[in-house]
Amino acid sequence: MAARKIFLLLGHPDKSGLCGEMADAYESAARAAGHTVNRMNIGDMQFDPVLHFGYRQRQELEPDLLKFQQLVTESEHFVIIHPVWWVGMPGGLKGLFDRAWLPGSAFRYIKTSAGARTIFWNRLFKGKTARIIVTSGTLPLLVKFLPGNVNAQLKWGILWFAGFSVRTNWFGPAENIPEQRKARWLAKIRTLGASGK
């Protein structure tokens, strides 16, 4: 497989847990296979996660948000690793997309000849791929059937909306797991990293 430009985002604020180990495993395997990997850790990023005025008023982007936008744009493959907290993604990760996933950067609404916004949009990342790697304290099969579909917001409402073709890997229960099972999970992550998927 040809080398790919990969952007890896660790969506857990603590790098020392299972999600951090998965990010390290993916990154090291991808680099060893010849892929180019850029990585950001949500816990290291400095930005206000609150969209204070909605979209009524422009909120200047902090340097880390500008870097995030640049790395997504330059990548061919976008990998996000995060835990499920309260049937969703961590607040900082959601805040990142609230602030940085903006019209003109990830998508663009199509306007009429008079300049009015229509319900149609251009998906600015069309042709790119993404992978969501999720951990949960509950069995994945049970979480998938919770009301609202835990993965729908990130997979469909954010990534697909901007043009990504998205795949998901879900690991759980992820608390107090036997070392043998964790080793199998990390081996799976390394395989994904090596193949640039």
C-alpha positions in Angstrom: 0.0 0.0 0.0 1.2 3.5 -0.8 2.3 5.7 2.1 -0.4 8.0 3.3 -0.6 11.4 5.1 -2.3 10.6 8.3 -3.6 13.0 11.0 -4.1 11.3 14.4 -6.2 13.0 17.0 -6.3 11.7 20.6 -9.7 12.8 21.9 -9.1 11.7 25.5 -7.6 14.6 27.7 -5.4 12.1 29.5 -2.6 10.5 27.4 -1.8 7.9 30.0 -4.8 5.7 29.7 -6.0 3.1 27.2 -6.9 5.6 24.5 -3.4 7.1 24.8 -1.9 3.6 24.5 -4.0 3.0 21.4 -2.9 6.3 19.9 0.8 5.5 20.6 0.3 2.0 19.0 -1.3 3.4 15.9 1.2 6.2 15.5 4.3 4.0 15.9 3.0 1.2 13.6 2.0 3.8 10.9 5.4 5.5 11.0 7.3 2.2 10.9 5.3 1.3 7.8 6.4 4.6 6.1 3.3 6.7 6.5 3.5 10.3 7.5 1.8 11.0 10.8 0.9 14.3 12.4 -0.6 14.0 15.8 -2.5 16.3 18.2 -3.7 15.4 21.7 -6.8 17.2 22.9 -5.4 17.5 26.4 -2.4 19.5 25.1 -4.4 21.9 23.0 -5.1 25.4 24.2 -8.5 26.8 23.1 -11.8 27.9 24.4 -14.2 25.0 23.7 -17.3 27.2 24.0 -18.9 28.7 20.9 -20.1 31.7 22.9 -22.2 33.4 20.2 -23.2 30.4 18.1 -22.5 31.5 14.5 -24.0 35.0 14.9 -20.6 36.5 15.6 -17.1 35.5 14.6 -14.9 34.1 17.3 -11.2 34.3 16.5 -9.5 30.9 16.3 -6.6 30.1 18.6 -3.4 28.9 17.1 -4.1 25.2 18.0 -7.5 25.4 16.2 -5.8 26.9 13.1 -3.2 24.1 13.3 -6.0 21.5 13.6 -7.8 22.9 10.5 -4.5 22.8 8.6 -3.7 19.2 9.5 -7.1 18.0 8.6 -6.9 19.7 5.3 -3.5 18.4 4.5 -4.2 14.8 5.5 -5.5 12.0 3.4 -6.7 10.0 6.4 -8.0 11.3 9.7 -8.0 9.0 12.8 -9.8 10.0 16.0 -9.5 8.0 19.2 -11.8 8.7 22.1 -13.7 7.2 25.0 -17.5 7.2 25.3 -18.5 9.4 28.2 -22.1 9.8 29.1 -23.2 8.4 25.8 -21.1 10.7 23.8 -17.6 12.1 23.1 -15.7 14.0 25.7 -16.7 17.7 26.0 -13.3 19.0 24.9 -13.5 17.0 21.7 -17.0 18.2 21.0 -15.9 21.8 21.7 -13.0 21.3 19.2 -15.5 20.5 16.4 -17.9 23.3 17.5 -15.1 25.8 17.2 -13.1 24.6 14.2 -15.5 22.7 12.0 -16.8 25.9 10.2 -18.4 26.9 7.0 -15.5 27.5 4.6 -13.1 25.2 6.4 -14.9 21.8 6.4 -18.0 22.5 4.3 -19.6 25.4 2.3 -23.3 26.1 1.9 -24.4 26.6 -1.6 -26.1 30.0 -2.2 -28.7 31.2 -4.6 -27.8 33.8 -7.3 -29.3 36.4 -4.8 -26.9 35.3 -2.1 -29.4 33.4 0.1 -28.2 30.2 1.7 -29.8 27.0 0.5 -30.2 23.6 2.2 -27.4 22.2 0.0 -23.7 22.2 0.7 -20.3 21.3 -0.7 -18.4 18.7 1.3 -14.9 20.1 1.3 -13.2 16.9 2.4 -14.8 14.6 -0.2 -12.4 11.8 -1.1 -10.7 11.6 2.3 -11.1 8.7 4.7 -11.5 8.7 8.4 -11.4 6.1 11.2 -13.0 6.5 14.6 -11.6 4.3 17.3 -13.8 4.2 20.4 -13.5 2.7 23.9 -16.5 2.3 26.2 -17.0 0.9 29.7 -20.0 -1.0 28.4 -20.2 -3.7 25.7 -20.1 -2.0 22.3 -23.2 -3.9 21.2 -25.2 -2.5 24.1 -24.0 1.1 23.6 -24.7 1.0 19.9 -28.4 0.5 20.6 -28.7 3.3 23.1 -31.1 6.1 22.0 -29.4 8.5 19.7 -26.6 6.1 18.5 -23.5 7.2 20.4 -21.3 7.3 17.3 -23.8 9.1 15.0 -22.8 12.6 15.8 -19.1 12.3 15.0 -19.5 9.8 12.1 -22.4 11.3 10.3 -23.1 14.8 11.6 -19.4 15.9 11.6 -17.2 13.7 9.4 -19.6 12.4 6.7 -21.1 15.9 6.5 -17.7 17.3 5.5 -17.1 14.5 2.9 -15.2 11.8 4.8 -15.8 8.1 4.2 -15.8 6.8 7.8 -15.1 3.5 9.5 -15.4 2.7 13.2 -13.7 0.3 15.6 -15.3 -0.1 19.0 -13.5 -1.7 22.0 -15.2 -2.5 25.3 -15.8 -3.1 28.1 -12.6 -1.1 28.5 -12.3 -1.0 32.3 -10.2 -3.4 34.2 -9.5 -5.5 31.1 -7.2 -8.5 31.2 -3.8 -7.8 29.8 -4.2 -10.6 27.2 -7.4 -8.9 25.8 -5.7 -5.4 25.8 -2.7 -6.9 23.9 -5.1 -8.2 21.2 -6.8 -4.8 20.9 -3.4 -3.0 20.6 -2.3 -5.6 18.0 -5.5 -4.7 16.0 -4.7 -1.0 16.3 -1.1 -1.6 15.1 -2.4 -3.5 12.1 -4.7 -0.5 11.2 -1.8 1.9 11.7 0.6 -0.2 9.5 -1.9 -0.4 6.7 -2.8 3.4 7.0 -6.4 2.6 7.6 
